[in-house]
Amino acid sequence: MKRVLSKLYVQVLLAVVLGITVGAVWPAAGEALAPLGDGFIKLIKMLLAPVNFLTVVSVRSPAFCWASSPTPWWMRLPKATCCRS
């Protein structure tokens, strides 16, 4: 049982089922937990902008040329235009 609960997808499914159960059985408790969920969504949104920016910069920057970073091949394709001198 411990091995099954250590997998991320099982934890996510368990959290979804637990959230639906709390909202259905105890609506007041679900409303009380709403700020926690809203804060989590705001944290995720706050992290998306820097991650997207750094991804674009690392792909487009001439300092990060073909062999300098272990990027996947589909991210190296746009660099072919910026790294040629």
N, C-alpha and C positions, 0 to 999 in steps of 0.2 A: 504494500500500500504506500509506503514511504517513497518508493521509486516512482510510482505513478504520479504522486503529488509534487514531485520535483520538476516535472515537465511544465514548461510555460503555458502551453495551450490548455492543459488541464486546469491550471490555476486561473486562467482567463475565463474559461467556461464555468468554473465553479463560482467565480466572482459575479458573472452575469446572472447565473441562477440564483445566487444569494441576494443580489440586488433586486431582481424581480420579485423574489419571495418577500423581502422586507417591504418593498413598495406595495405589494398586494395585501399582505397580512397586517402590517402596521404603517398606514399611510402617514401618520404624524411623524414617525421616525424617519420615513423616507424624505419628508419635507425638511426635517431638521438636518439631514445629511446633504441637502442640495448645495449649500455653500462649499462643502468639501469637493463635490463633483465639479462645480463651477471653477474652483481654484485649480483643480487638476487640468481642466480643459485650457485655462489661461496659461498654465505652465507649459503645456504642449505647444500652444500657439507661439509662446515666447521663444521656444527652442527652435521652431521651424525656420524662422527668418535667418538666424546666424548659420545654421547648417546649410541652407540653400545658398547663401552668399559665399560661404567658404568652399562649397563644391564648385560653384561657377568660377571663383577666383583661382582655385587650384587647377582647374581644367584649362583656363584661358591664359594663365600667366606664363610668360616665356622662361621665368626662373624654374618652373616645374616642367622641364622638357621631357622627352620620351623616356629616358632611362632613369630619371631622378626619383620617381615615385612609383610604388606598386599599385597603379590604377588599372581597372579592368579595360579591356580593349575598346569597349564602346564609349568609354569616357576619353580615351586617347585620340579618337578620330577628329574631334574639333581642334585638338592641339596641333594637328599637322599643318594647319594654316598659320598659326601664330608662332611656331618655332622655327620656321624657315627664315633665313636672313639673306 
